[in-house]
Amino acid sequence: TRSSLDRRFLLVNPKFCEMVGYSRDELLTMTSSDLTHPDDLANGRDVRDELLAGKLDIYSGEKRYRCKGGSDLWVYGTITLVRDAAGRPQYFISMVEDISARKQIDEERSRLAAVAEGSNDAIYIRNPDGKVVFWNDAAARIYGFTREEMLGTDTSRTVPAGEQSERHGRWSRVLRGEMISNFETVRLRRDGSRFHVSISVSPVKDSGGKVIGITTISRDISEQKAAERTLREQEQHFRTVVNSGSAMIWTSGIDGGRNFFNDQWLRFTGRSMEQDAGDGWRAAVHPDDVDYFVRQYNAAFARREHFEADYRLRRADGVYRWIHAEVSPRFDSLGEFLGYIGFCVDVTEKKAAAEELERYRHDLEQLVEA
């Protein structure tokens, strides 16, 4: 979405309309505050004030929207302030993702965490000496160690070397009666692979208040972390688009199909995002160049390599223009392949000048030979 400095919507895409249940015309008469859950309004105002004051360049976080039907929608939003060349604030741009499904999963897991056996979370209990006295089926599944292997032993083999000192510090705090909730860290499976977990540790006390055991609930959040990595990539992608200048930019996913085109591309071709998604963009490529470009793309895609290519792309007025494309693979912070990003510029005049120079050289050679 794009909104004015007084939070009034200036531009919304169809997906956003679908998420909140309002039509485009309805939203253009509203402000972002009209949609925001009352409990989240103060934070939203603070964020925009900090962006306007230059204290933040970009902000990402969770919030709730109050949809047209009255239901609440959890979203993950990224907002940035666009300024002109003189640094004067112009408008806000926001990218919003529906995370309601993830929120529902988190709430359900919290309820199930109270049940030891049958829980989807690893639950284990240790005595004050640190020896395991209970290890549920989920712990065996997540960590790869059976109940028989863990009973009577400590859990140090599930902790990476770099985490051992912090682990001891938390253990001491819990022995003193403190409860530690939902801290995120990394653990080891039996096969040595690392994975992300959210852990809550609480003391078990007798009637006199003495700590007689330690209960740990360990939740595998690998998928959540993967989603967060994806969001970070989207934020980086967003910054790239905002700062792209005159270049036409597109991205593709791990299946090779294109899933995004920036405004410069859409204005140049006169086509919509929906028309060009997947392989639809090929319709705007000159028939003589389609197979050539697709072969180059597929070969580089298979090897995850950068490539460059020139081809003709139909402009909105029907004229084909020569385009120079530089296409590179995208990876997240862990090296996972995310797809490709392409940067395209119109080189028609440059191409024509080169061809004219070549014709001049040819004519000169003919004269010399004569």
C-alpha positions, -999 to +999 in steps of 0.1 A: +000+000+000+010+036-004-003+062+021+000+099+027+018+115+056-016+118+073-020+080+069-047+082+042-045+054+016-033+066-018-027+032-035-038-003-026-034-036-046-061-062-051-045-086-026-047-060+002-084-054-006-090-091-004-073-094+030-093-067+047-126-071+029-128-035+016-130-024-020-103-002-035-127+028-036-136+023+001-100+021+012-091+053-007-115+071+016-099+056+048-067+060+068-045+032+080-057+041+115-092+032+105-081-004+099-057-008+128-069-027+159-074-002+188-048-019+209-022-014+182-029+022+173-004+038+197+025+017+184+016+025+148+017+062+155+050+059+173+066+040+143+054+066+118+066+094+140+101+078+142+102+073+105+093+110+099+119+121+125+145+100+107+151+077+136+141+047+115+147+039+079+124+009+078+102-009+103+089-044+104+065-060+130+032-077+137-001-059+141-038-065+138-063-052+113-100-048+120-115-062+088-148-051+072-168-079+087-155-071+122-130-099+124-094-093+134-065-102+110-029-106+122-004-093+097+034-089+094+040-054+080+071-036+067+068+002+063+093+027+049+091+064+043+099+077+008+116+111+006+123+133-024+158+143-035+159+171-009+151+146+019+115+159+023+090+132+033+066+123+005+046+092+014+047+058+032+050+025+014+039-007+033+042-044+025+018-066+044+016-104+048-013-123+064+001-143+093-032-153+108-026-190+101+007-189+118-008-171+148-035-198+151-008-225+150+011-208+178-020-205+200-029-242+194+007-253+203+006-232+235-026-251+246-011-285+237+021-277+256+003-284+289-001-320+279+031-340+281+026-372+263+011-367+228+023-332+226+039-319+194+066-302+216+095-319+231+089-320+269+114-334+293+120-332+331+154-332+348+162-336+385+182-309+403+214-327+393+205-323+356+197-359+349+167-366+327+138-384+345+112-379+318+115-376+280+083-376+259+078-391+224+080-357+207+114-351+223+125-385+209+112-375+175+126-340+174+160-347+189+165-382+176+174-397+210+151-424+224+137-422+259+160-451+269+191-433+257+183-401+276+169-413+310+196-409+336+218-387+314+221-349+310+212-330+278+246-316+270+249-336+238+219-317+223+236-283+230+262-268+206+295-260+222+290-222+218+257-224+238+270-243+268+279-214+290+246-196+285+228-229+292+245-232+326+235-196+334+199-203+327+200-236+347+212-217+378+184-191+375+157-219+373+172-237+403+167-205+422+130-207+413+129-185+382+108-194+351+123-186+316+098-185+288+102-187+250+138-180+245+151-189+210+183-208+205+199-236+185+201-273+194+216-304+179+199-335+167+214-370+171+227-368+135+246-336+143+223-313+124+214-279+139+179-266+142+161-237+158+140-241+189+119-220+213+124-232+248+106-226+281+121-238+313+103-238+347+110-252+381+090-280+397+085-273+434+073-293+463+048-281+489+075-263+508+087-244+477+119-264+472+129-270+436+128-307+430+129-307+392+131-287+360+106-290+332+116-280+297+093-275+267+112-273+235+095-264+203+110-269+169+106-235+151+126-243+120+096-236+097+090-203+115+127-193+111+125-202+074+095-180+071+114-152+089+143-156+065+119-153+036+104-121+051+139-107+054+146-115+018+113-098+009+124-067+029+157-067+010+138-072-022+115-043-013+145-020-007+160-031-041+128-022-059+125+012-042+161+021-051+161+006-085+160+038-105+150+033-141+158-004-143+131-029-150+132-056-123+117-090-120+121-120-097+114-157-100+108-184-074+125-218-070+103-232-097+117-208-123+084-190-128+084-152-124+065-139-094+072-102-093+077-073-117+084-037-107+065-007-118+091+002-145+086-032-161+048-029-160+048+006-174+072-004-202+052-034-213+018-021-205+009-054-190-003-064-155+015-085-128-011-112-134-005-113-171+032-117-168+033-140-138+048-175-143+057-177-180+032-150-191+060-125-196+071-145-227+042-130-246+060-096-247+093-110-260+100-109-297+091-143-312+126-147-327+142-141-292+120-162-269+137-196-274+171-180-272+164-162-239+146-192-223+175-215-232+200-191-216+178-187-185+172-225-180+209-233-184+219-207-158+190-217-136+202-253-135+237-242-124+225-213-102+248-190-122+246-153-133+241-146-169+235-117-193+215-115-225+201-091-251+167-096-265+138-076-279+108-067-256+076-052-268+069-018-254+033-007-245+030+011-278+037-021-297+073-012-307+100-038-299+130-024-280+164-040-274+168-050-237+200-059-219+193-082-190+216-091-161+202-121-142+215-134-109+205-162-085+191-152-050+201-169-018+191-164+018+215-160+047+218-197+051+226-202+014+192-216+005+183-209-032+153-185-035+151-180-073+164-154-096+163-116-100+167-098-133+177-062-140+168-050-175+176-018-193+166-004-227+198-004-250+181+002-283+200+034-291+233+019-280+226-012-301+217+010-332+249+030-328+270-002-326+253-015-358+259+018-376+295+016-366+298-019-379+282-009-412+307+020-415+336-004-409+322-028-435+318-001-462+353+012-454+368-023-459+349-026-492+364+007-504+399-003-494+396-036-512+383-018-543 
